Amino acid sequence: MRSKKLEGLVEQGFITESQAQYLEEAIARKETIIISGHRGHGLTQLFGSLLMSIDKETTSFKQVRKPESDFDTDADYFIIGDLKDVDWEAMLTKVVLKDGANMMVMKAPEYTYSIMKILRDAAKQGDITGKVFQTVECKKIGEEKKVAKITKTIVNENGKAVRKNFEG
């Protein structure tokens, strides 16, 4: 495993080894990673651990602080953290439509955007059939924080989102 922090999350039981390996491989393929769940369910911890999995020699990335100008930069990954006063759907649609660009972003309840709506809107505006979106759902089960599910989403030629849960 590239990230020692991610290894630590495996040891804690937050994420399984197969889930961690799957996500590291998705990052190596430069697929979009969306970390979803409520605050306090391990989103930030997983976000930071996955950032450490990015191979900085083969992958360019840009941390987004000023959405109005940061997307003018070319990057394989846009790292989108906790931004205030932004139009989330417009901002994320812009990344989805940008050729060769993907993102790592959190989806907490206070972020008012719908992944499926963004994909539908983007599919109407351009060809996004080559992009892959991995949604990682973090939950608190009893007293334990865990990665509950990973869902791969692609958009087919008809503009329909096709989802498949990771089994592993």
KOLTORRO-984500 format. One line per field, with one value per atom (N, C-alpha, C, O): residue number from 1; atom name; residue in three letters; x, y, z. Coordinates in steps of 0.1 Angstrom, whole numbers, plus 5000, padded with zeros to 4 digits. Each point is the difference from the previous one (the first is absolute). Layout:
<recs>
resi c(NUM  ...)
name c(CA  ...)
resn c(ALA  ...)
xx c(X  ...)
yy c(Y  ...)
zz c(Z  ...)
</recs>
This chain:
<recs>
resi c(1  1  1  1  2  2  2  2  3  3  3  3  4  4  4  4  5  5  5  5  6  6  6  6  7  7  7  7  8  8  8  8  9  9  9  9  10  10  10  10  11  11  11  11  12  12  12  12  13  13  13  13  14  14  14  14  15  15  15  15  16  16  16  16  17  17  17  17  18  18  18  18  19  19  19  19  20  20  20  20  21  21  21  21  22  22  22  22  23  23  23  23  24  24  24  24  25  25  25  25  26  26  26  26  27  27  27  27  28  28  28  28  29  29  29  29  30  30  30  30  31  31  31  31  32  32  32  32  33  33  33  33  34  34  34  34  35  35  35  35  36  36  36  36  37  37  37  37  38  38  38  38  39  39  39  39  40  40  40  40  41  41  41  41  42  42  42  42  43  43  43  43  44  44  44  44  45  45  45  45  46  46  46  46  47  47  47  47  48  48  48  48  49  49  49  49  50  50  50  50  51  51  51  51  52  52  52  52  53  53  53  53  54  54  54  54  55  55  55  55  56  56  56  56  57  57  57  57  58  58  58  58  59  59  59  59  60  60  60  60  61  61  61  61  62  62  62  62  63  63  63  63  64  64  64  64  65  65  65  65  66  66  66  66  67  67  67  67  68  68  68  68  69  69  69  69  70  70  70  70  71  71  71  71  72  72  72  72  73  73  73  73  74  74  74  74  75  75  75  75  76  76  76  76  77  77  77  77  78  78  78  78  79  79  79  79  80  80  80  80  81  81  81  81  82  82  82  82  83  83  83  83  84  84  84  84  85  85  85  85  86  86  86  86  87  87  87  87  88  88  88  88  89  89  89  89  90  90  90  90  91  91  91  91  92  92  92  92  93  93  93  93  94  94  94  94  95  95  95  95  96  96  96  96  97  97  97  97  98  98  98  98  99  99  99  99  100  100  100  100  101  101  101  101  102  102  102  102  103  103  103  103  104  104  104  104  105  105  105  105  106  106  106  106  107  107  107  107  108  108  108  108  109  109  109  109  110  110  110  110  111  111  111  111  112  112  112  112  113  113  113  113  114  114  114  114  115  115  115  115  116  116  116  116  117  117  117  117  118  118  118  118  119  119  119  119  120  120  120  120  121  121  121  121  122  122  122  122  123  123  123  123  124  124  124  124  125  125  125  125  126  126  126  126  127  127  127  127  128  128  128  128  129  129  129  129  130  130  130  130  131  131  131  131  132  132  132  132  133  133  133  133  134  134  134  134  135  135  135  135  136  136  136  136  137  137  137  137  138  138  138  138  139  139  139  139  140  140  140  140  141  141  141  141  142  142  142  142  143  143  143  143  144  144  144  144  145  145  145  145  146  146  146  146  147  147  147  147  148  148  148  148  149  149  149  149  150  150  150  150  151  151  151  151  152  152  152  152  153  153  153  153  154  154  154  154  155  155  155  155  156  156  156  156  157  157  157  157  158  158  158  158  159  159  159  159  160  160  160  160  161  161  161  161  162  162  162  162  163  163  163  163  164  164  164  164  165  165  165  165  166  166  166  166  167  167  167  167  168  168  168  168)
name c(N  CA  C  O  N  CA  C  O  N  CA  C  O  N  CA  C  O  N  CA  C  O  N  CA  C  O  N  CA  C  O  N  CA  C  O  N  CA  C  O  N  CA  C  O  N  CA  C  O  N  CA  C  O  N  CA  C  O  N  CA  C  O  N  CA  C  O  N  CA  C  O  N  CA  C  O  N  CA  C  O  N  CA  C  O  N  CA  C  O  N  CA  C  O  N  CA  C  O  N  CA  C  O  N  CA  C  O  N  CA  C  O  N  CA  C  O  N  CA  C  O  N  CA  C  O  N  CA  C  O  N  CA  C  O  N  CA  C  O  N  CA  C  O  N  CA  C  O  N  CA  C  O  N  CA  C  O  N  CA  C  O  N  CA  C  O  N  CA  C  O  N  CA  C  O  N  CA  C  O  N  CA  C  O  N  CA  C  O  N  CA  C  O  N  CA  C  O  N  CA  C  O  N  CA  C  O  N  CA  C  O  N  CA  C  O  N  CA  C  O  N  CA  C  O  N  CA  C  O  N  CA  C  O  N  CA  C  O  N  CA  C  O  N  CA  C  O  N  CA  C  O  N  CA  C  O  N  CA  C  O  N  CA  C  O  N  CA  C  O  N  CA  C  O  N  CA  C  O  N  CA  C  O  N  CA  C  O  N  CA  C  O  N  CA  C  O  N  CA  C  O  N  CA  C  O  N  CA  C  O  N  CA  C  O  N  CA  C  O  N  CA  C  O  N  CA  C  O  N  CA  C  O  N  CA  C  O  N  CA  C  O  N  CA  C  O  N  CA  C  O  N  CA  C  O  N  CA  C  O  N  CA  C  O  N  CA  C  O  N  CA  C  O  N  CA  C  O  N  CA  C  O  N  CA  C  O  N  CA  C  O  N  CA  C  O  N  CA  C  O  N  CA  C  O  N  CA  C  O  N  CA  C  O  N  CA  C  O  N  CA  C  O  N  CA  C  O  N  CA  C  O  N  CA  C  O  N  CA  C  O  N  CA  C  O  N  CA  C  O  N  CA  C  O  N  CA  C  O  N  CA  C  O  N  CA  C  O  N  CA  C  O  N  CA  C  O  N  CA  C  O  N  CA  C  O  N  CA  C  O  N  CA  C  O  N  CA  C  O  N  CA  C  O  N  CA  C  O  N  CA  C  O  N  CA  C  O  N  CA  C  O  N  CA  C  O  N  CA  C  O  N  CA  C  O  N  CA  C  O  N  CA  C  O  N  CA  C  O  N  CA  C  O  N  CA  C  O  N  CA  C  O  N  CA  C  O  N  CA  C  O  N  CA  C  O  N  CA  C  O  N  CA  C  O  N  CA  C  O  N  CA  C  O  N  CA  C  O  N  CA  C  O  N  CA  C  O  N  CA  C  O  N  CA  C  O  N  CA  C  O  N  CA  C  O  N  CA  C  O  N  CA  C  O  N  CA  C  O  N  CA  C  O  N  CA  C  O  N  CA  C  O  N  CA  C  O  N  CA  C  O  N  CA  C  O  N  CA  C  O  N  CA  C  O  N  CA  C  O  N  CA  C  O  N  CA  C  O  N  CA  C  O  N  CA  C  O  N  CA  C  O  N  CA  C  O  N  CA  C  O  N  CA  C  O  N  CA  C  O  N  CA  C  O  N  CA  C  O  N  CA  C  O  N  CA  C  O  N  CA  C  O  N  CA  C  O  N  CA  C  O  N  CA  C  O)
resn c(MET  MET  MET  MET  ARG  ARG  ARG  ARG  SER  SER  SER  SER  LYS  LYS  LYS  LYS  LYS  LYS  LYS  LYS  LEU  LEU  LEU  LEU  GLU  GLU  GLU  GLU  GLY  GLY  GLY  GLY  LEU  LEU  LEU  LEU  VAL  VAL  VAL  VAL  GLU  GLU  GLU  GLU  GLN  GLN  GLN  GLN  GLY  GLY  GLY  GLY  PHE  PHE  PHE  PHE  ILE  ILE  ILE  ILE  THR  THR  THR  THR  GLU  GLU  GLU  GLU  SER  SER  SER  SER  GLN  GLN  GLN  GLN  ALA  ALA  ALA  ALA  GLN  GLN  GLN  GLN  TYR  TYR  TYR  TYR  LEU  LEU  LEU  LEU  GLU  GLU  GLU  GLU  GLU  GLU  GLU  GLU  ALA  ALA  ALA  ALA  ILE  ILE  ILE  ILE  ALA  ALA  ALA  ALA  ARG  ARG  ARG  ARG  LYS  LYS  LYS  LYS  GLU  GLU  GLU  GLU  THR  THR  THR  THR  ILE  ILE  ILE  ILE  ILE  ILE  ILE  ILE  ILE  ILE  ILE  ILE  SER  SER  SER  SER  GLY  GLY  GLY  GLY  HIS  HIS  HIS  HIS  ARG  ARG  ARG  ARG  GLY  GLY  GLY  GLY  HIS  HIS  HIS  HIS  GLY  GLY  GLY  GLY  LEU  LEU  LEU  LEU  THR  THR  THR  THR  GLN  GLN  GLN  GLN  LEU  LEU  LEU  LEU  PHE  PHE  PHE  PHE  GLY  GLY  GLY  GLY  SER  SER  SER  SER  LEU  LEU  LEU  LEU  LEU  LEU  LEU  LEU  MET  MET  MET  MET  SER  SER  SER  SER  ILE  ILE  ILE  ILE  ASP  ASP  ASP  ASP  LYS  LYS  LYS  LYS  GLU  GLU  GLU  GLU  THR  THR  THR  THR  THR  THR  THR  THR  SER  SER  SER  SER  PHE  PHE  PHE  PHE  LYS  LYS  LYS  LYS  GLN  GLN  GLN  GLN  VAL  VAL  VAL  VAL  ARG  ARG  ARG  ARG  LYS  LYS  LYS  LYS  PRO  PRO  PRO  PRO  GLU  GLU  GLU  GLU  SER  SER  SER  SER  ASP  ASP  ASP  ASP  PHE  PHE  PHE  PHE  ASP  ASP  ASP  ASP  THR  THR  THR  THR  ASP  ASP  ASP  ASP  ALA  ALA  ALA  ALA  ASP  ASP  ASP  ASP  TYR  TYR  TYR  TYR  PHE  PHE  PHE  PHE  ILE  ILE  ILE  ILE  ILE  ILE  ILE  ILE  GLY  GLY  GLY  GLY  ASP  ASP  ASP  ASP  LEU  LEU  LEU  LEU  LYS  LYS  LYS  LYS  ASP  ASP  ASP  ASP  VAL  VAL  VAL  VAL  ASP  ASP  ASP  ASP  TRP  TRP  TRP  TRP  GLU  GLU  GLU  GLU  ALA  ALA  ALA  ALA  MET  MET  MET  MET  LEU  LEU  LEU  LEU  THR  THR  THR  THR  LYS  LYS  LYS  LYS  VAL  VAL  VAL  VAL  VAL  VAL  VAL  VAL  LEU  LEU  LEU  LEU  LYS  LYS  LYS  LYS  ASP  ASP  ASP  ASP  GLY  GLY  GLY  GLY  ALA  ALA  ALA  ALA  ASN  ASN  ASN  ASN  MET  MET  MET  MET  MET  MET  MET  MET  VAL  VAL  VAL  VAL  MET  MET  MET  MET  LYS  LYS  LYS  LYS  ALA  ALA  ALA  ALA  PRO  PRO  PRO  PRO  GLU  GLU  GLU  GLU  TYR  TYR  TYR  TYR  THR  THR  THR  THR  TYR  TYR  TYR  TYR  SER  SER  SER  SER  ILE  ILE  ILE  ILE  MET  MET  MET  MET  LYS  LYS  LYS  LYS  ILE  ILE  ILE  ILE  LEU  LEU  LEU  LEU  ARG  ARG  ARG  ARG  ASP  ASP  ASP  ASP  ALA  ALA  ALA  ALA  ALA  ALA  ALA  ALA  LYS  LYS  LYS  LYS  GLN  GLN  GLN  GLN  GLY  GLY  GLY  GLY  ASP  ASP  ASP  ASP  ILE  ILE  ILE  ILE  THR  THR  THR  THR  GLY  GLY  GLY  GLY  LYS  LYS  LYS  LYS  VAL  VAL  VAL  VAL  PHE  PHE  PHE  PHE  GLN  GLN  GLN  GLN  THR  THR  THR  THR  VAL  VAL  VAL  VAL  GLU  GLU  GLU  GLU  CYS  CYS  CYS  CYS  LYS  LYS  LYS  LYS  LYS  LYS  LYS  LYS  ILE  ILE  ILE  ILE  GLY  GLY  GLY  GLY  GLU  GLU  GLU  GLU  GLU  GLU  GLU  GLU  LYS  LYS  LYS  LYS  LYS  LYS  LYS  LYS  VAL  VAL  VAL  VAL  ALA  ALA  ALA  ALA  LYS  LYS  LYS  LYS  ILE  ILE  ILE  ILE  THR  THR  THR  THR  LYS  LYS  LYS  LYS  THR  THR  THR  THR  ILE  ILE  ILE  ILE  VAL  VAL  VAL  VAL  ASN  ASN  ASN  ASN  GLU  GLU  GLU  GLU  ASN  ASN  ASN  ASN  GLY  GLY  GLY  GLY  LYS  LYS  LYS  LYS  ALA  ALA  ALA  ALA  VAL  VAL  VAL  VAL  ARG  ARG  ARG  ARG  LYS  LYS  LYS  LYS  ASN  ASN  ASN  ASN  PHE  PHE  PHE  PHE  GLU  GLU  GLU  GLU  GLY  GLY  GLY  GLY)
xx c(5008  4992  5009  5010  4986  5008  5000  5010  4978  4998  5000  4992  5017  5001  4988  4995  5000  4987  4989  4992  5007  4989  5002  4990  5022  5003  4995  4995  5007  4996  4985  4994  4998  4986  4995  4990  5018  4998  5001  4992  5019  5003  4989  4997  4998  4989  4987  4990  5009  4987  4990  4989  5016  4992  4997  4989  5021  4999  5006  5010  4985  5006  5012  5001  5008  5012  4996  5006  4984  4995  4994  5002  4991  4995  5011  5000  5010  5011  5008  5004  4998  5008  4992  5006  4981  4991  5001  5001  4998  5001  5014  5000  5010  5014  5001  5006  4989  5000  4992  5004  4984  4992  5007  4999  5009  5007  5012  5002  5004  5011  4994  5007  4980  4994  4994  4995  5007  4995  4985  4995  4998  4985  4996  5007  4982  4994  4996  4994  5010  4997  4991  5003  4985  4990  4998  4995  5009  4999  4987  5000  4991  4987  4996  5005  4988  4995  4999  5002  4994  4998  5014  5009  4992  5012  5001  4990  5022  5002  4999  5001  4998  5000  5012  5001  5010  5013  5003  5010  4982  5002  5013  5008  4995  5013  5012  5010  4989  5011  5003  5011  4978  5002  5005  5008  4986  5005  5015  5007  4998  5014  5008  5011  4984  5008  5000  5011  4978  5000  5009  5006  4995  5009  5014  5008  4996  5014  5002  5011  4978  5001  5003  5004  4995  5003  5015  5008  4996  5014  5003  4996  5012  5003  5009  5002  5005  5009  4992  5005  4984  4992  4987  4993  5003  4987  5001  5006  4988  5000  4987  4990  5011  4988  5001  5010  4978  4998  4990  4989  5015  4990  4992  5006  4981  4991  4997  4994  5010  4997  4992  4991  5011  4993  4994  5006  4981  4994  4999  5001  4998  4999  5013  4999  5012  5012  5008  5008  4991  5008  4997  5009  4979  4997  5006  5000  5006  5007  5014  5005  4999  5013  4997  4989  5021  4999  5004  5011  4981  5004  4992  4989  5018  4993  4989  4989  5014  4991  4998  5010  4978  4997  4995  4991  5016  4997  4991  5004  4983  4990  4996  4994  5010  4997  4988  4990  5011  4988  5000  5006  4987  4999  4986  4990  5011  4988  4995  5007  4980  4994  5003  5004  4994  5003  4987  4992  5006  4990  5005  5007  4991  5006  4997  5009  4979  4996  5007  5005  4995  5007  5015  5006  5000  5015  5003  5010  4983  5003  4997  5007  4983  4996  5012  5004  5002  5011  5012  5006  4997  5011  4996  5008  4980  4995  5002  5004  4993  5001  5014  5003  5006  5014  5008  5001  5004  5007  5012  5008  4994  5011  5000  5010  4980  5000  4990  4989  5015  4991  5001  5007  4986  5001  4999  4996  5008  4998  4992  5005  4983  4992  4991  4998  4998  4992  4985  4997  4994  4986  4993  4996  5004  4993  4987  4997  4993  4986  4999  4991  5019  4999  5004  4998  5008  5004  4988  4997  4997  4987  5002  4999  5005  5001  4996  5002  4994  4996  5010  5001  5006  5009  4993  5004  4984  4993  4995  5000  4996  4996  5012  4998  5013  5012  5004  5003  4996  5004  4990  5003  4984  4989  5003  5000  5002  5002  5013  5000  5010  5013  4998  5006  4987  4998  4993  5002  4989  4993  5009  4997  5013  5009  5012  5006  4998  5012  5001  4992  5019  5002  5008  5012  4982  5007  5000  5003  4995  4999  5014  4999  5012  5013  5003  5010  4982  5003  4994  4989  5018  4995  4999  5009  4980  4998  4998  4991  5017  5000  4994  5006  4983  4994  5002  4996  5011  5003  4991  5000  4991  4991  5005  5002  5000  5004  4988  4992  5008  4988  5005  5011  4981  5002  4991  4988  5017  4992  5002  5011  4979  5001  5009  4997  5014  5010  5012  5009  4991  5012  4998  4989  5021  5000  5005  5010  4984  5005  4997  4991  5016  4997  4989  5003  4985  4988  4999  4996  5007  4998  5008  5003  5001  5007  4992  4998  4998  4992  5007  5004  4998  5006  4989  4990  5011  4990  5007  5010  4984  5004  4987  4989  5013  4989  5001  5011  4978  5001  4997  4998  5002  4999  4986  4999  4991  4987  4999  4989  5021  5000  4994  4998  5001  4995  5011  5010  4988  5010  4998  4989  5022  5000  5009  5012  4982  5007  5003  4992  5019  5003  5008  5010  4984  5007  5012  5000  5011  5012  4997  4994  5009  4998  5014  5006  4998  5013  5005  5011)
yy c(4988  5012  5012  5001  5009  5013  5008  5005  4996  5009  4993  4991  5013  4994  5004  4992  5020  5004  4991  4996  5000  4991  4986  4994  5002  4987  5001  4990  5021  5002  4999  4995  5010  4999  4986  4996  4996  4986  4993  4992  5011  4994  5003  4992  5020  5005  4993  5001  4993  4994  5010  4997  5015  5010  4997  5002  4992  4996  4986  4997  4995  4987  5001  5010  4980  5001  5000  5007  4985  4999  5014  5004  5003  5013  5010  5008  4991  5010  4997  5010  4978  4997  5004  5006  4992  5004  5016  5004  5003  5015  5005  5009  4984  5004  4998  5008  4981  4997  5010  5004  5000  5010  5013  5007  4997  5012  4999  5009  4979  4998  5002  5004  4992  5001  5014  5003  5006  5014  5001  5007  4985  5001  5009  5002  5004  5010  4992  4989  5016  4994  5010  5012  4984  5008  4993  4988  5018  4994  5006  5012  4979  5004  4995  4990  5019  4996  5012  5011  4986  5011  5004  4991  5021  5004  4991  4996  5001  4991  4985  4992  5005  4986  4996  4990  5018  4997  5005  4996  5014  5005  5007  4997  5012  5008  4991  5001  4989  4990  4992  4999  4996  4993  5009  4996  5016  5010  5002  4999  5004  5002  4987  5001  4988  4987  4997  4996  5007  4998  5010  4997  5015  5010  4995  5002  4991  4994  4989  4996  4999  4989  5005  4992  5021  5006  4999  5005  4989  5000  5013  5004  5004  5014  5001  5010  4979  4999  4999  5004  4989  4997  5008  4999  5007  5006  5015  5002  5007  5014  5003  4994  5014  5003  5015  5006  4999  5014  5001  4996  5010  5002  5012  5011  4988  5011  5008  4996  5017  5010  5011  5006  4997  5010  4994  5000  4995  4993  5008  4995  5019  5008  5000  5004  4993  5000  4987  4997  4995  4988  4989  4993  5007  4990  5004  4992  5020  5004  4992  4999  4996  4992  4986  4995  4999  4986  4991  5003  4987  4991  4987  5000  4989  4987  4999  4995  5011  5000  5014  5007  4997  5012  4995  4992  5013  4996  5011  5011  4985  5010  4997  4990  5018  4998  5008  5001  5005  5006  5015  5009  4994  5013  5007  4993  5019  5008  5008  5004  4999  5009  4997  5009  4978  4997  4993  4994  5007  4992  4986  4999  4992  4987  4993  4995  5005  4993  5006  4993  5020  5007  4997  4997  5004  4997  4986  4998  4992  4986  4996  4992  5014  4998  5004  4994  5018  5005  4990  4998  4996  4990  4987  4995  5001  4988  5002  4991  5021  5003  5003  4999  5004  5003  4988  4990  5010  4988  4997  5009  4978  4995  5003  4997  5010  5004  4991  4996  5001  4993  5007  5010  4985  5007  4991  4988  5017  4993  5010  5011  4985  5010  4993  4988  5019  4995  5003  5011  4981  5002  4998  4989  5022  5000  5006  5007  4990  5006  5015  5004  5003  5015  5005  5011  4980  5004  4997  4988  5022  4999  4997  5008  4979  4996  4985  4993  5004  4986  4995  5005  4984  4994  4996  5003  4991  4995  5012  4999  5012  5011  5006  5004  4997  5005  4992  5005  4982  4991  5001  5000  5001  5002  5013  5000  5011  5013  5000  5005  4989  5000  4992  5003  4985  4992  5007  4997  5013  5007  5011  5004  5000  5011  4995  5007  4980  4995  4985  4994  5000  4986  4997  5003  4990  4996  4984  4995  4998  4986  4993  4989  5018  4994  5002  4995  5012  5003  4990  4994  5003  4991  5008  5007  4990  5007  4990  4991  5009  4991  5007  5010  4986  5006  4991  4988  5017  4992  5005  5012  4979  5004  4996  4988  5022  4998  5000  5009  4982  4999  4997  4994  5009  4996  4988  5002  4986  4988  4997  4995  5007  4999  5011  5012  4984  5010  5001  5008  4984  4999  5008  4999  5009  5007  4990  4993  5006  4991  5005  5008  4986  5002  4989  4988  5017  4991  4995  4988  5020  4996  5009  5012  4982  5007  4997  4989  5022  4999  5006  5012  4980  5005  5005  4993  5019  5006  5004  5007  4989  5005  5005  4997  5011  5005  4994  5001  4992  4994  5009  5012  4983  5008  5007  5011  4984  5006  5011  5005  4997  5010  4995  5008  4979  4994  4995  4995  5008  4996  4985  4995  4997  4986  4998  5003  4991  4998  4985  4991  5007  4986  5001  5007  4985  5000  4991  4990  5014  4992  4989  5002  4986  4988  4995  4994  5008  4995  5002  4996)
zz c(5000  5000  5000  5007  4985  4999  5012  5005  5001  5011  5014  5002  5006  5014  5008  5008  4989  5007  4997  5008  4979  4996  5006  5004  4997  5007  5015  5005  5001  5014  5001  5009  4981  5000  4998  5005  4987  4999  5013  5004  5003  5013  5010  5009  4990  5010  4996  5008  4980  4996  4994  4997  5000  4993  4986  4995  4998  4986  4999  5007  4984  4998  4991  4993  5007  4992  4985  4992  5004  4986  4996  4988  5021  4996  4999  4990  5019  4999  4987  4993  5004  4987  4988  4991  5009  4989  4998  4989  5022  4999  4996  4992  5013  4995  4985  4993  5002  4986  4992  4989  5016  4994  4999  4990  5020  5000  4990  4993  5006  4990  4986  4991  5007  4987  4998  4989  5021  5000  4998  4992  5016  5001  5011  5010  4988  5010  5012  5000  5012  5013  5007  5003  5001  5008  5013  5001  5010  5013  5007  5003  4999  5005  5014  5004  5003  5013  5009  4996  5017  5009  5007  5001  5003  5008  5012  5006  4998  5011  4997  5009  4978  4996  4992  4994  5007  4995  4986  4994  5001  4987  4999  4990  5019  4999  5001  4993  5016  5002  4988  4996  4997  4988  4989  4992  5007  4990  5000  4990  5022  5002  4997  4994  5010  4997  4985  4995  4998  4985  4993  4990  5015  4994  5000  4991  5020  5001  4990  4997  4996  4991  4986  4991  5007  4986  4998  5008  4980  4996  4994  4989  5019  4996  4988  4994  5003  4988  4987  4989  5011  4988  4999  4990  5021  5001  5005  5010  4982  5004  5007  4997  5013  5008  5004  5002  5000  5004  5011  4999  5013  5010  4997  4997  5003  4996  5012  5010  4989  5010  4995  5006  4981  4993  4987  4990  5011  4989  4987  4989  5013  4988  4991  4988  5018  4992  5000  4991  5020  5001  4989  4997  4997  4990  4987  4990  5008  4988  4999  4989  5022  5000  4995  5002  4991  4996  5012  5005  4998  5011  4997  4995  5009  5000  5010  4998  5014  5011  5006  5002  5000  5008  5014  5001  5009  5014  5005  5002  5001  5004  5015  5002  5007  5014  5004  4993  5019  5006  4995  5006  4984  4994  5005  5001  5001  5005  4988  4991  5009  4990  4986  4992  5004  4986  4995  5007  4980  4993  4997  4990  5019  4999  4986  4994  5002  4988  4988  4991  5008  4988  5001  4990  5022  5001  4996  4993  5013  4997  4986  4994  5000  4986  4991  4990  5014  4992  5000  4990  5021  5001  4992  4993  5008  4993  4985  4993  5002  4986  4995  4988  5021  4996  4996  5007  4980  4995  5008  5004  4999  5008  5014  5007  4998  5014  5008  4996  5017  5009  5013  5002  5008  5013  5012  4998  5013  5013  5008  5002  5003  5006  5011  4999  5011  5011  4996  4995  5009  4999  5014  5003  5004  5013  4999  4990  5019  4998  4998  4993  5013  4998  4987  4996  4996  4986  4991  4998  4997  4993  4985  4992  5006  4986  4999  5009  4979  4997  4989  4989  5014  4990  4987  4989  5013  4988  4992  4987  5019  4992  4993  4988  5018  4994  4988  4989  5012  4989  4989  4988  5015  4989  4993  4988  5019  4994  4992  4988  5017  4992  4988  4989  5011  4988  4989  4989  5015  4990  4994  4988  5019  4995  4993  4992  5010  4994  5001  5007  4987  5001  5012  5001  5009  5012  5001  5011  4978  5001  5004  5005  4994  5004  5014  5005  5003  5014  5009  4997  5014  5010  5014  5003  5004  5013  5010  4999  5012  5011  5012  5005  5000  5012  5011  5000  5010  5012  5012  5004  5001  5010  5014  5002  5006  5014  5009  4999  5010  5010  5014  5001  5008  5014  5002  5000  5002  5003  5015  5004  5003  5015  5004  4998  5009  5004  4990  5003  4987  4991  4987  4994  5002  4988  4989  5003  4986  4990  4986  4997  4993  4986  4997  5000  4998  4999  4986  4997  4993  4986  4991  5003  4986  4989  4987  4997  4996  4988  4989  5000  4989  4988  4991  4997  4997  4991  4988  5000  4988  4987  4994  5004  4985  4992  4987  4993  5002  4987  4989  5002  4985  4988  5000  4994  5013  5001  5011  5002  5005  5010  5014  5009  4992  5012  5009  4995  5018  5010  5002  5002  4998  5003  5012  5000  5010  5013  5003  4996  5010  5004  5013  5002  5008  5014  4999  4994  5013  5002  5009  5011  4985  5008  5003  4991  5021  5003  5014  5004)
</recs>
